[in-house]
Amino acid sequence: MSLSGKFYFRPAPGELVSAEFSPEREDRAILCGRLSAGDGAPVADAAVLLFLDTMEVPELIGRTVTDSDGQFLFGPLECGQLYVVKVFRNDLQERHLELRCV
């Protein structure tokens, strides 16, 4: 991802800071996700692996761990590519998710 610009701010006590930003068009994507248990509770500390799905063996291209809210992030991703996400946690079963940029 390219840096389109930056700004600085220092909030004052009790101040509500509002900002708008319009980035340039980007030909790549980001995957943001949240892992939750069957009851909707976030799953922290789960391993999340990102693979580029090739015609041969999928290629591991990224790995992360979910935060305390169960959130994870990968990017930038190339559009038009097929990706596979694998999630591992002690008591969770592995789930495969195919992602396509559109």
N, C-alpha and C positions, 0 to 999 in steps of 0.2 A: 504494500500500500504506500502511496506517496503522501507526503505531508503537504496539505493544501494551505496551511496557515496555522498560526497559534496566537493566543492572547493570554494576558495575565490578569488576575483579579485578586483582591484581598477583601473578603467580606467583613463588614462591620457587625458588631453584636446586634442581633435582632433584624438584620437586613435580609431581604429576599432578593437573591441575585437571579436574573433571568437573562438568558443569552440565546441567540439564534445563530446557526452556522449552516451554510449551504456548500457542501463539498463539491468538487468537480466530479463529473461522471467517472466511475471506476469500472473497469472491465473484469474485476475480480470480486470475490464474495467472501463473507465471513460466516462461519457456523457458530451460533450461540445456542446453548442448550441447557436444560435443567433436568437432572435425574431425580426422580421421586419414587418412593415406595408405593405399594398398593393403596395405602391410606392417604396418599398425597404428601406425606412428610418428606422433606428434602433428604437426599442421601449424600452425606459428606464422605470425603476420602475414598471415593471409588476411582479406579483407574479407567481412563477413557483413551482408546487408541484410535487413530485415524489412518486408514489405508487408502492408497490409490489403487482402484480395482483395474488390473490389467488383464489381458487375455490369458496370461500365465499365472504366476503366483502374486497375490496382492502385495503391494510394497508399503511397508510401514513408513509414514511420512510425518507423523506427529503423535505426541503423547502428552497427557496432562492428568491432573487429579481434580476431582470436583471440590469446590470450596464448601464452607459450612452451610450455604444455601443450596447445595447440589448443582451449582452452575459450572459450566465449562465453556471454553472458547477455542476455536481453531481459525487460522487465517494467515495470510490471504489464500483463497482457493481459486484455482483456475476454472472458469466456466466451461461447460462442455465435457468436463471430465466426470467419471463415475467414481464416487467415494464410498467406502464402507466404514462405519463406526462400530467398534466393539467396546462393550462396557463390562468391567469385571469388579465384583465386590464379593466379599466372603460368602454372604448368604443369598446373593442374587444370581440368577441364571444369565448366561450370555445372551445378548440380543443383537441381531444384525439389522442395520438400517441403511438403505441405499439412498444416497443424496445426489440429486442432479441439479446443476445450476440452470436456471431458465432465463 
